[in-house]
């Protein structure tokens, strides 16, 4: 654990007709938390508020001591991995990973080297030229994770990243996600409705009703 402050969600609130989300929690830098609860309880909305994709009605989000509540999503250094891998089908695996780096202005040669490095770290050496449609579900999620991590986020949010996989692949990829998070040291928040999965993925569990 380093000296950074990690993620603090302070009285974050969103009101809809007939439903209110109100939540506070913290995750130390380099730590991980699973948010557990049934479908429809607002778990994904919490992630979207942290990422800047949904505006809260009140409350505050700080990351490593910086208030990011009003920052644009692209300035928060927060990455998000969705249930569906959301890869670009018209791009190769390597270009998918390099996409965010291109948006940051990195030169093509450096982007290719970075994509190759992340593919190696996630056990996908040589996959750069491949088309997305040739990948298995687990491979797609690893490419999505590589694309997210390549831009060096301080925080990674996972919205049911394993739910579309079969049970064996869920277990294997869950173990891999846990190992990579510890190895690379980013702060992580996982959303899931599976209690056993929550325990495998994270240091702590927060329950939503």
C-alpha positions, 0 to 999 in steps of 0.5 A, spaced: 500 500 500 502 506 498 501 513 501 495 515 496 489 516 499 485 512 494 477 512 493 472 516 498 465 516 496 462 521 501 454 521 501 453 520 494 446 521 492 441 520 486 434 521 486 429 518 481 421 517 481 420 512 486 427 510 488 433 513 491 441 511 491 445 514 497 451 511 499 458 512 502 464 508 502 472 508 501 477 504 498 484 505 500 489 506 494 491 499 491 485 496 495 479 493 492 472 493 494 466 488 491 459 492 491 454 486 492 446 486 491 440 484 487 439 487 480 436 493 480 438 496 486 443 501 483 450 498 483 451 500 476 449 507 477 454 508 483 459 506 478 457 511 473 457 516 478 464 515 480 466 515 473 462 521 471 457 518 466 451 519 471 451 526 475 449 525 482 444 530 485 449 531 491 455 528 495 462 528 493 467 523 490 475 524 491 480 520 488 487 520 491 485 526 495 483 530 489 475 532 488 473 529 482 466 530 482 465 535 477 471 533 473 469 530 466 470 523 465 476 523 461 480 527 466 478 523 472 483 517 471 478 512 472 477 506 467 471 502 467 470 495 464 463 493 462 459 486 463 460 486 455 467 487 453 465 493 448 471 492 444 471 496 437 469 490 432 472 494 426 479 495 429 484 489 431 486 487 438 492 491 438 488 497 435 483 496 441 488 496 446 492 502 443 485 506 442 485 510 448 493 512 447 491 515 441 486 519 444 492 522 448 496 523 443 501 518 443 505 516 437 504 510 433 510 506 434 509 507 442 502 505 442 504 499 438 509 497 443 504 499 449 499 494 446 504 489 446 506 489 453 499 489 455 498 483 451 504 480 454 502 481 461 495 478 460 497 472 457 495 474 450 502 474 446 501 475 439 494 477 439 495 484 436 493 483 429 487 478 430 480 480 429 475 481 435 470 476 432 476 471 433 476 471 440 473 467 446 469 471 451 475 470 456 480 473 451 475 479 450 475 481 457 482 480 458 483 485 451 478 490 455 482 490 461 488 491 457 485 497 453 483 500 460 489 499 464 493 501 458 492 509 459 494 508 467 488 509 471 488 510 478 482 507 479 478 501 475 471 500 476 468 493 473 461 492 472 459 485 472 465 483 468 464 476 469 457 475 468 457 473 461 462 467 462 461 460 463 462 458 470 469 455 469 471 461 465 468 466 471 472 462 476 479 462 472 478 470 469 476 472 476 482 469 479 486 472 474 483 479 475 485 479 482 492 477 481 493 482 476 490 488 481 494 486 486 500 485 481 499 492 478 497 496 484 491 500 481 485 501 486 479 497 484 471 497 485 467 491 482 460 490 482 456 483 482 450 480 484 454 473 486 456 473 493 462 468 492 465 472 486 465 478 491 469 474 496 474 472 491 475 478 487 476 483 493 478 485 499 472 487 502 464 487 500 459 492 501 452 490 500 446 494 497 439 493 498 
